[in-house]
Amino acid sequence: MRKLIIAAAVATSVLPIGAAADITINGQSVYGVSIDSINLSGGHLTITTSGTGITLGTSGATTTPTPTPVPTATPVPTATPVPTPTPTPTPVPSTGSCGATPSNVKMLTALNYGSSDPQYQVNLTAGMIATSTFRTLSGTRTEGTFSLANLSAGSQYSKRMWISKCPGGEPIPNLYGMCEITANIQGTMKFTQDSDKFWVCVMEGGQDYSLNMQALNCDGGSRCGLHRNTAYFSW
């Protein structure tokens, strides 16, 4: 049961008790009000109603506001997991079109072909092949020698030197097999870019080659070093 006190003049129309009506208070309408009683006293009109959506008092009506709906929170999207990048495999060292370098080949500094190298120390272990790549000169008839020797006079083991197209590969074809030598103490290989010569390792100009060295029968637990020497002549 609620009471509404209105400090205003009473309209001329009279509603019977129990009647359902629409009431406008201060410009706000309340619909479907059931009037239980009407009482005018001391200049105040008191209407007792039921079933209304208003709060009744002594100095006017206050409409119960409709609560503002609480907005539904927007779901936070689940972050897409960042895929773990696939590690880039470490490339196997290769030389040109030769493919992967064999695991027992140790790549040395490339030869400065055409410039003499009086002595270059090469450290080896049993089964290892030490290789220096080089490119022959174009437009010349360069020739010279590759030689090897023991690091010390007491070193007694066989050494092998050969020229191949790829690091650690087979010796290049030669009519007299002059592109490979073996020696116990020291040995020398003659080479040329003059195809008219014999009894010498013949190479073509402007091509890539590999100079390979290997200790054949040294103690596996020691270092089997050698000295490499190169000499060139051009005309």
C-alpha positions, 0 to 999 in steps of 0.5 A: 500500500503506497500514499501520494501527497500532492500540493496541487489543485484537484481536478474536477473529475472524480474517480470512484474508489477501486477504479484503475486510472493513469495518473500524471504527476509533474509531467511523468505518467504512471499507468494502471494505478488502482485507487484505494482511497482519496482524502482532502485535508488541509489543502493536501490531497492524499490518494492511496494506491496500489500496484504502482511503480512510484514512491509516494511522499508528502511533497511530490512523487519520485519515480523509481528509475529503471536501473541502467543495465550493466553492459556485458563485458566483451570477452578478451580474445585469446591470444594466438600462440606465436609459433616457435621458429624452426632453427635454421640448420647450420650449413655444411661447408661446401666449395662451389659445385663440389657439395659438402666437404668431407668431415676429415678435410681441414680447409686451409687458407686459399692459395695466392696462386701465382705468388710464391710461398716459400714455406707454409706450416701445416699441422695434421693429425692421423687421417686428416686431409689439409686442403687449400683451394686456388684458381689458375690464371687465365691468358698465361702459361704459368707453371711451377712447383708444389713441394712438401717436407717434414717439420723436423729431420727426425719425422719419419712418416709418409706424406701424400700431396695431390691436386683435385677439382674438389677438396679431398677429391680424387687426383685430376686425370693426367696421362702420366699420373703426375698430379699426385706424389708421395714422399717419406721426407720431402717431395716435389710436384711440377705443374703447368698450364701449358697443355703441350708439356708432358711428365708434369701435372697439366691444369687448365687456366681460369679453373678452380682446383684443390691442393691436398696434403695428408700424413699417411702413417703417423702416430694417431696420438701425435701431430703430423705436421709438414712444410708446404712450399710453392714456386711459380713461373709465368711467361 
